[in-house]
Amino acid sequence: MPNISETLKNAALILQRSGIAEPRREAGSLLAFSLRKDRTFLITRGDYELSPEEEADFEKILRRRASREPLQYITGRQEFYGLDFVVTPDVLIPRPETELLVEKAIEILRKQEENARFCEIGTGSGCLSISILHNVRAASAIGLDVSPKALKITALNAERHGVSDRLNLKISDVFSSLADEKFALIASNPPYIPRADIANLQREVRDFEPLGALTDEADGLSIIEKIVRGAPRYLVPGGFLLLEIGFGQSRAVKNLFDEKIWRAVEALPDLQNIPRTVRAQVI
């Protein structure tokens, strides 16, 4: 039977041939998940021999990753803003760049004395709303998503992190299911990738993540425009809108804001100095 060291070496070669960027690291993550052990076990027990059942289970998982299925969908987990989230192919995989939006939302809501209530459009895994609620205990939220399957994942993660009592979930196409209520903040990581760019995405994204959460099937701006146009009705005076945007979209997105309705429209850079989040305040 092959031991851990041999298995890792062979797995890394397979992943490398499949175009995986960090084959050794990913081989270790896959084997640790398959064996239900931590990385310390892999390092200290390189001579551990896999049973036939363990070898077969790992080969199945390895084939999935070699086909470029994302590691997060295989393990069913992704860390985001210090929390562990369940993810499935029904939702986008949380990404580090979205943490900037969470940081800005927390800054805004912590300054609210009474109305620390916000709305998220397109909850997906729930990583955005749940991370905010976890860090702002006085806050409450409504989470909207057009996908019932995505809302089930949001609900599962909200329960895991103890914020279900402060997060009301609704099936909604942007604002379609909202009643006439007001929020201090509306936040969204909308589908902003132009349809023409989908073919050039990494296989992990293009072939496995939900297309409807990636693109508006148009120029990448149509849903953003819908949010910008509808948001003032649901914001308190001086309330904020936070939007994640794509590479090179900052100027086009800022032009969607009517200066008679909005003020202080800013495109905020991420750690790579790429404009990633647009923040605007309603008059």
N, C-alpha and C positions, 0 to 999 in steps of 0.2 A: 504494500500500500504506500502511496506517496505521502511524504511528510509535509508539514506546513511550508518549509523553506522551498522545497521542490515545486509545490503547488503554486506558490506565489511567483516563482521565477517563470514557470510555464504560462501562467495566467497573464503576467505582464507582457510577455511576448505576443500572445494572442491579441491583447488589447492594443498594443502598439501597432500591429499589422492592421488593425481595424480603424486606426486614426485617432485613438484616444490620446488626449494631450498629456496626461500624467498617468501612464499605465501602471507603474509600480504602486503609486498611492491608491489608485482606484481598485487595483487587485486586492490590496490590503483591506480596503473598506468593504468590498464584496465578500471576502473570505470571513472577516470578522462578523458581518451580518449573517452569513450562511451558517457559521458555527455557533452563533449566539455568544460570542466571546468578545472581549475588548482587544484593542491593539497591543496592550501590554502582554497579553497571552500569546499573540502571534510572535512578538519579539523574543520573549523568554522561552517559548516552547516550540522552537523551530523544528525540533525533532519529533513533534507529535504527529503520529500517523493517522490520517483520515480513514474512517471506516468506509466500506463500500457505499453505505447510505449517504454519508457526509460528502463523499466524492461526487456521487450522482447529483445531489442537491446543489452543490457548488457549480457543477458543469452546466446545469440549467440556468442558474443565475448569470454565469459568465457568458453564455450564449446570448442572453438578453442584452447585456451591456455591449457585447461585441457587435450587436445589430444596431447599436447607438441609442437604445432606449436609455433615457436619463437615469442616473444612479438614484435620484430622489424618488422616482416612480417605482423602482425596484425595492428600495428599502421602505418606501411609504412615509418618509420623514424629511424635513428640511428645517434647519435652524434659521431663525430670523429675529433680529432685535433681542437676542438673548433668550428666546423662547423656542420650544420645539413644536413644529406644526405637522399635522397629518396632511399629506398631499396625495392626490390620485390624478390620473389623466383627465379628470373632469375640471381641474383647476390649474392655473399657471403655477409654476414653481417660484416661490418667493425669491427675490433677488436683492443683493446688497444695496443697489442704487435706490430702491424704494424706501430704504431706511431713512433717507434724507427727508422724504415726505412725512414720515412718522415723527422725526425730530421737530420739524416745523409745526406740525399739528399739536404736539405736546406743548411747545412754547406758547402757542396761541391759547389753548384751552386752560393752561395753568394760570393765565391772567384773568380768566373769567371768574367773577365773584359769585354769580348765581347760575347763569345759563351756560354751563359747560356741556352743551348738547351738540352733537354733530351727526352728519349723515355721510355715509360712504356709498358711492355709486360703483357697483361692480365688485362685490366683496371677495369672490373667488375663495381662496383658502381661509379668508378672514384675518390674514396676517396684519393687515393695516389697522382695522378697527380694534382687534383684540390687543395688539401691542399698545395702542393709544390708551384703551381702557385699563390695561394692566398698570400703566404708569400714571394715569390721572384718575384717581379713585373717585373723584366727584363727578366724573363725566358719565354720560349715557349716550346711546347712539341708535340710529336706525341704519341697518345694512340692506342695500338693494342689489339684486342681481337678476338678470333675465333667465338664468339657468337654475332650475330646481335642484339639480344634482350638485351644483356649486354651493347652494345654500345649505345643503345637508352637510357638506364638509365644513362650512363656516360654523354651523351649529355644533358639530362635533368638537371643533377646536375651541369654541367659546366655552363649552362645558369642561373641557380638559383644563382650561386656564381660569376657571371660576368667574367668568364675566357674563354668563348667560342672562342673569337677571338685569343686566344693564344694556343688552343688545337685542333689539327687536328686528327680526328679519322679515323681508317681504320680497316676493317675486315682482320685479318691476323692470320695464324698459326705460332706463334713465329715471325720470321723475314720474312716470305714468301712474304709479300706485300711491304716491304721496298725498296725504291730506294737506289742508292749509295750516301747516305748522312751520315754525321758524327755528333756525339753527344758528349757532355761533360760527359754525364751520361746515363746509361741504368739501369732501376730499374724494379723489378718484385716481386710480391708475387705469385709464381707459384703453381700449384697443386703438393704438396709434401707429401701428406699422402699415405703411402703404401696401396695398395688394401687390403691386409690382415688385416689392422687395422680398416677398415671402420666399420665392424660389432660391434666394441667395442666403437664407438663414442657415445656421448650423442644423445638421440633420436631427439632432436631439430636439430642437425647437420646432422645426418645420414639420417633422413627421410624427411627433408625439404630443406636443402641447396643444390645447384646444384652440382651433383656428379662430373661433369667434371671440376669444379673449385677446388675440394678437392683433387682428386687423378689422377695420370697419368695411373691408371689401371695396374700399375706394382710395382716397388720397391720404388716409390716416388722420384727417382733421374733422371728419363729419360728426363723430360722436363728441369730440372735444367742443366743437361749435355748439352742439345741442346742449351740452352741459353749461357752457358759458352763457348762452341765451336764456336758459331756464332757471339758473341758480339764483338770480336776484329775488325772485318771488319767494324763495324759501330761506333767505338769510335775514337776520336781524340787521338793523342799520349798523354799519361798521363791521359786519360779519365778513369772514374770509372764505375764499375758494383756493384750494390747493390741487394742482394737477400734475401728475407725472407726464412728461413728454418725451418724444424720441429725439435722436441725434439730428441736429440741423433744423428743428422745428420751432425754435424759440421765437424767431421774428414773426413767423406766420401765426403762431398762437397768440402772441401779444397783440397782433393786429385785429384779433377777433373781439377784443374788449372795447366797448363803447366808453369813451372818456366821460360821457355825461352820466354814466351809471357806475363806473369803476374808477378807483384811484390806486395809486401805489402798485401798479402792475410790474412785477419783477420776475426775471428768469434766474433762478438760483443754481449755482454750479455744484456738481458733485465733487468727490475727492480727486477725480481726474480733470477737474476744471471744465467739465462739459455741462452746459445748461440742461438741467434734468427735471427741475420742479418749477412750475409757475405759481406764484403767489399773488393774489389780487384781493383788494378790499372793496366791498360795495359801499357806495356813498350813503 
